[in-house]
Amino acid sequence: MIVAEAVGRTLVRLGADRAFGVVGSGNFHVTGAMVAAGARYVAARHESGAAVMADAYARVSGKLGVVTVHQGCGLTNALTGITEAAKSRTPLIVLAADTPAADLRSNFRVDQDALAHAVGARAERVHGPETAVADTVRACRLAVSGRRTVVLNLPVDVQSRQVPLPLTEPEPEPPRLHRPAPAAEAVAELGRLLMRSRRPVFIAGRGALSGPGPSAGERPAADALRELGAATGALLATSAVARGLFHGDPWSLDVSGGFSSPLAAELISGADLVVGWGCALNKWTTRHGALIAPDASLVQVDLDAEAIGAHRPVTLGIVGDTAATASAVTVFLAGGGGQPAAEDPPADGLRGYRSEELRARIGSELAWNTVPYTDDSTDGNTNGSTDGNTDGNIDPRTLSVRLDGLLPRERVLAVDSGNFMGYPAMFLSVPDEQGFCFTQAFQSIGLGLATAIGAALARPDRLPVAALGDGGALMGVSELETVVRLGLPMAVVVYNDRAYGAEVHHFAGDGADLSTVTFPDTDIAALARGLGYTGVTVRGEDDLEAVASWVDGPRSTPLLVDAKITSTEGSWWLKEAFRAH
């Protein structure tokens, strides 16, 4: 057995059931070894797309992600996707071929360790045939137990060397580690804060989502938070990346931050105690701090001590697992350890922020599709068009509301970055936290389509929906072919404002020349039809009948909707972001 085969087989035994990548000479054998050991290989058209697919697959499936790339240029091509995964703390192995140490003049030679460190990933290496299995196990343990993206460098000269048989390393086992429990005094302090609070709000983030390894088989954090919320009267919200975690709960406020509906923003900003659970509480989640009342207490629970207070000063920081901490506080309160509330709870058992009146308001006013707006759709005039288009454009809110009603509820939604992103992110509902995959940690456009592919493969029982801007769609256009080749019944919706909309609305008021960020209208539907899609151009609501026909039909081809949207002003979330600068 050569080293490449030993590494590939070990990765599969450690739980890697898929590998995404672009195969070159440097990673040909190790990728083939993974396939021979039972993993499915998914070929992307660009390494960045492959990395994003692996990232999304790991997020939605809860399994270890693997992307395999050629040395040098294969790794540099993948860097944007790797950066997104590293910033998101996705358990991901980047299986990167590397040049031989002695080949100092190789065209492919770059400092791959330094590249990994520069984007926030960890660099590991397969050192030789005697340590090949141990090196691979070490990298996987770091990825899973530490929730890290790890670049595992595999020099091509090492790959071909013979591994001593029988293997001297024991058969690798998936890491089995328990996350740390909170300190008893921290549990008591949080319990007392909750008992004194009259308007508590929980905000759950990425750390409250299930993942591979340590939390497997343990109690889901969402259940523990719901139980604690019921005991204390807390309302439940999430960061954008954890959207769907409390879907269906009558006390859920959906997303906290720039995407918050007016009612959600009102209730979060009215809280006297906010608890972040595995949530960074960054400027996006708190609207640059505006959602945290000046006199509110702020508590942060996180596994990473360095994350606590990194974005906002906190009243109390607790190092511990979200589910374990929430359960411990519930037990503490049930035992009478907390201070009694200032008033007895109502006769119906509701307390804290919860009341029957508020339950009714959340049920009728929370969702964005209940918020009144003036429809800006146009009918053959230049209003709302950045390029002088006279064929009509549809309001992105109207488009999103109609699509939400047309597309099946069991869906997995991936949203690219840009001015448009709030419309699909908030107007399109999702069934749970596995129904929303949001690659925004690096805020790069062009990742949405690859994200949808990875998420679709993780949840083949659901309709995958990719929501893209025209800039991001054209940037990631090569992966349109991947969707067709894989036979995915995906709906791709392009919010086409014929511009880089965020820049248009950021600089329009300064009288700046916007020709660098505006473009002629592009027939993206025609491009998609050339690749085998059902391509539909939407300029008004009547055009959406073609979408309904596709949904009702066999869906034998993927669908691409080229929606020509109005863009008279920046989206509401972008206005919030710009107001802070």
C-alpha positions, 0 to 999 in steps of 0.5 A: 500500500502506498501512502496516498492509498493509506491516507484516502482509506483512513479518511473514509474510515474516519467518516468522510463519505464524500470528497469534492474537488478538481483532480490533477496529477498531484491528488489523483491517487489519493482521491481514487483511494477514497473512492475505492474505500467507499466515498463518493467523489463530486467533481466541481468545475473550479476549486473554489466551488469544490471547497464551498460545496464541501463546506456546505455539505459538512454544515448541513449533513453534520459530517466531516467535509473533504475537498481534494486539490492539486498542489500550488494552483489547485490550493490557491484557486480554492482559497476563497472557499477555504477562507469561508470555511475557516471563518465559519469553524467548519470541520473540513479537511483540505486534502492538498497535494504539495511539492517535494521538499527538495524541488525548490524550482517547481512551478507549483511551489508555494508556501502552503502552510503559510497560505493556510495560516493566512486565511485562518485554517490550520496546516498539517502534513503527512510526513512519511510512510511510517506516520501516514495514518497517524498524521491523517488521524491527527488532522481529522481529530483537530477538524472534528473536535476543534471545529477547524478547517485543516489543510492536510499537505501531502507531498507528491514524493511522499504519496508514492512511497510504500507503507510498512505492512502490517500497519503499525498504527491501530485502526483509527476510530472517529474522535469521541470527546465530550464538550466542556460543562459550565462551572457551577458558579456560572450556572448559578449566576445566569440562573439568578439573572434569568429569574430577575429578568422580565424580558429575556431574549435568547440568541442562538448562533452557529455554536448551537447547531449540531455538528460531527464528533463531540456532540453526536448523540447528545441532546440537541441544543435547540431542545435545551434552549426551548426548555429553558426558554419555557422556564424563564419566559424568554423569546427565542431568536437566532443569528442569520447562520442558525436560521430555522433552529426554532422554526415552528415555535410560537415564541420564535423571533426568527433572525436577530440583526439586519434581517430582523422584521420590525416586530422582532427588532422591537422585541429584541431591543426591548429586552432587559437580558440578552443571552447569546448561545454559541453566538458571536453577537457581532455587528450584523447580529446586533445591528451594530449594537442598536438591538441591545438596550443600553441598560440590558444585561448581556450574557455570552455562552461559548466553547471558545473563551476568546470569543466571549466579549470579542464584539461587545462587552458582556455582563457575564461570560460562560465557557461551556457547551450550549446544550449542557449549559442550558440544561444545567441552568434549567436544573438549577432553576427547578431546584429553587436555586434562582431568585424568585421573580418580582411578581407571580407568573400569570395563572396561565403559566406564561411568564417573563416576556411571554404573554397571550397578547404577545403570542398573538402578535408574533403569530400575525405580525412577525413574518416579513410577508405580513409587513406592508410595502409599496410594490415597486414593480414596473411595467415598461418604463425606466423607473427602477432600472439601472440600465435604462431597461424599458421591458418592466421589472419585478419588485424583489419582495413581490418575487420572493413572496410569490416564490415562497408560495410556489416552491415546496416547503421542504426545501434547503435554501442557499443565499449568495451575498449582495444587496439582494440577499435579504429578500430570499433570506427572509421572505423564503421560509425554511423548515428547520436549521438544515433548510438554510445554508448561509456562507457569509463569514467572508462576505464573498459573492459567487459562493451561493451556487456551490453552497446550494450544491453541497447542501443539496447532496446533504439533503437529497430529500428536499428541493434545493434552492439557490438564490443569487445576484446576477454578479454572483451568478456570473462569477460562479457560472461554471458550476451551473454545469455541475448541477446538470451533471449531478442531476440535481432538481435545483431551482436557481433564482437570479435576482438580476438588477444588472449591477453590483447593487451594494456598490450602486446604492452605497455610492449613488448619493455622492454623484459618483460615476457608477459605470464601473458597477453597472452592466448591460442586461444579460440573458442568464436564462438563455445561458442556462438553457444552453447547459440543459436548464429550464430557463425562465425570464421573469419581469412580472408576476404573470411570468411566474406561471412557468415556475409553477409549471416546473414545480408541478412537473417531473423536474427532469431538468434544473430550473433557472429563473432570471428575475429582472428586479427593480432596484430604486434604492438599497435593501433595508438591511443594507441601509442599516449597515451603511447607517453605521459607517 
